[in-house]
């Protein structure tokens, strides 16, 4: 998830900005006409899960091209899109499954009281933008520990989020805090274990706050993915995918069994979105996305 926008994460060893470089190798043949492979006729998706893809993972495509690509594969949602691109999505008939743009970044989040006034101003305005556009999910972050005890950070986050949660409830917007790993990609990030995030959800006690359960990040931090989904799915409003290790394709060259994980998500009755967030490394990135959707279409 971005630091100001979908293209950057400060302080991470593997950043989404790196995707701009990584994608070059996997997208040499991808240009305006590169969306063509996804346009081929495919079997309809089963419809048991709603699919999406993170916008930042396809930096070589314009937003309009990515819209055409996902529709060609058979779904119609894109993650991590801000207000500047919503008109394009609407024109293409594609949904913004996770909105962004209110955050100060990954490191400056609700766990830091010094950021609260600025965050409250930005999120209050953005909640209205999301609601007025007809969308629902708005991403947020804990920020870094910066030497804090995790319980102090939780108390801070609770206090800051309570300042905007009533407005989110009134406007029908869900604030979704992302779980990220602090071991490989985001050193010092506070909301790095599902237990911490679940406790924050329980303290806030609102259907308009929940967690983005990033399967890649949580495999790195704690594993036990399917059991965790079974225990805590009520607090998981959204899911992200990527292969471990490396954050690339989700096929059989990495350690997670995504069909089994997706069946577990499906069986909870989940009605939100599962978004692909891997960085394509194969020569045909659109083919990688199509294959990922096939694996997750359970």
ChimeraX attribute file (.defattr): number of C-alpha atoms within 10 A of each C-alpha:
attribute: neighborCount
match mode: 1-to-1
recipient: residues
	/A:1	24
	/A:2	21
	/A:3	21
	/A:4	17
	/A:5	18
	/A:6	21
	/A:7	19
	/A:8	20
	/A:9	22
	/A:10	17
	/A:11	15
	/A:12	18
	/A:13	13
	/A:14	15
	/A:15	17
	/A:16	23
	/A:17	19
	/A:18	16
	/A:19	21
	/A:20	18
	/A:21	11
	/A:22	15
	/A:23	21
	/A:24	16
	/A:25	15
	/A:26	17
	/A:27	21
	/A:28	13
	/A:29	13
	/A:30	18
	/A:31	13
	/A:32	11
	/A:33	9
	/A:34	19
	/A:35	19
	/A:36	15
	/A:37	15
	/A:38	20
	/A:39	15
	/A:40	10
	/A:41	10
	/A:42	11
	/A:43	8
	/A:44	10
	/A:45	17
	/A:46	10
	/A:47	10
	/A:48	17
	/A:49	20
	/A:50	20
	/A:51	24
	/A:52	25
	/A:53	27
	/A:54	22
	/A:55	23
	/A:56	26
	/A:57	24
	/A:58	23
	/A:59	19
	/A:60	19
	/A:61	19
	/A:62	13
	/A:63	20
	/A:64	14
	/A:65	19
	/A:66	24
	/A:67	25
	/A:68	21
	/A:69	24
	/A:70	24
	/A:71	17
	/A:72	19
	/A:73	24
	/A:74	18
	/A:75	20
	/A:76	22
	/A:77	24
	/A:78	26
	/A:79	27
	/A:80	23
	/A:81	23
	/A:82	20
	/A:83	15
	/A:84	9
	/A:85	12
	/A:86	19
	/A:87	12
	/A:88	14
	/A:89	21
	/A:90	13
	/A:91	10
	/A:92	17
	/A:93	14
	/A:94	22
	/A:95	20
	/A:96	28
	/A:97	25
	/A:98	27
	/A:99	26
	/A:100	24
	/A:101	22
	/A:102	23
	/A:103	26
	/A:104	20
	/A:105	20
	/A:106	25
	/A:107	24
	/A:108	22
	/A:109	27
	/A:110	28
	/A:111	31
	/A:112	22
	/A:113	17
	/A:114	12
	/A:115	15
	/A:116	20
	/A:117	11
	/A:118	13
	/A:119	23
	/A:120	20
	/A:121	13
	/A:122	15
	/A:123	25
	/A:124	16
	/A:125	12
	/A:126	22
	/A:127	28
	/A:128	16
	/A:129	16
	/A:130	25
	/A:131	18
	/A:132	11
	/A:133	14
	/A:134	12
	/A:135	19
	/A:136	20
	/A:137	26
	/A:138	28
	/A:139	23
	/A:140	28
	/A:141	27
	/A:142	26
	/A:143	24
	/A:144	23
	/A:145	20
	/A:146	14
	/A:147	8
	/A:148	13
	/A:149	10
	/A:150	14
	/A:151	12
	/A:152	13
	/A:153	24
	/A:154	23
	/A:155	17
	/A:156	20
	/A:157	22
	/A:158	18
	/A:159	16
	/A:160	21
	/A:161	23
	/A:162	14
	/A:163	17
	/A:164	17
	/A:165	23
	/A:166	14
	/A:167	16
	/A:168	25
	/A:169	16
	/A:170	11
	/A:171	17
	/A:172	19
	/A:173	24
	/A:174	25
	/A:175	29
	/A:176	23
	/A:177	25
	/A:178	27
	/A:179	27
	/A:180	29
	/A:181	23
	/A:182	20
	/A:183	15
	/A:184	15
	/A:185	19
	/A:186	23
	/A:187	17
	/A:188	18
	/A:189	25
	/A:190	28
	/A:191	27
	/A:192	24
	/A:193	18
	/A:194	24
	/A:195	12
	/A:196	15
	/A:197	24
	/A:198	19
	/A:199	13
	/A:200	23
	/A:201	21
	/A:202	12
	/A:203	12
	/A:204	18
	/A:205	11
	/A:206	15
	/A:207	15
	/A:208	22
	/A:209	26
	/A:210	28
	/A:211	28
	/A:212	24
	/A:213	29
	/A:214	23
	/A:215	25
	/A:216	27
	/A:217	27
	/A:218	20
	/A:219	17
	/A:220	17
	/A:221	18
	/A:222	13
	/A:223	14
	/A:224	10
	/A:225	17
	/A:226	17
	/A:227	12
	/A:228	15
	/A:229	19
	/A:230	13
	/A:231	10
	/A:232	14
	/A:233	21
	/A:234	16
	/A:235	23
	/A:236	24
	/A:237	24
	/A:238	23
	/A:239	23
	/A:240	22
	/A:241	25
	/A:242	25
	/A:243	24
	/A:244	19
	/A:245	16
	/A:246	14
	/A:247	18
	/A:248	20
	/A:249	25
	/A:250	30
	/A:251	17
	/A:252	10
	/A:253	11
	/A:254	15
	/A:255	12
	/A:256	21
	/A:257	15
	/A:258	21
	/A:259	17
	/A:260	14
	/A:261	18
	/A:262	19
	/A:263	16
	/A:264	19
	/A:265	22
	/A:266	17
	/A:267	11
	/A:268	13
	/A:269	12
	/A:270	18
	/A:271	13
	/A:272	15
	/A:273	20
	/A:274	27
	/A:275	26
	/A:276	24
	/A:277	28
	/A:278	26
	/A:279	27
	/A:280	26
	/A:281	19
	/A:282	15
	/A:283	16
	/A:284	18
	/A:285	23
	/A:286	24
	/A:287	15
	/A:288	20
	/A:289	24
	/A:290	19
	/A:291	16
	/A:292	20
	/A:293	23
	/A:294	15
	/A:295	16
	/A:296	25
	/A:297	20
	/A:298	19
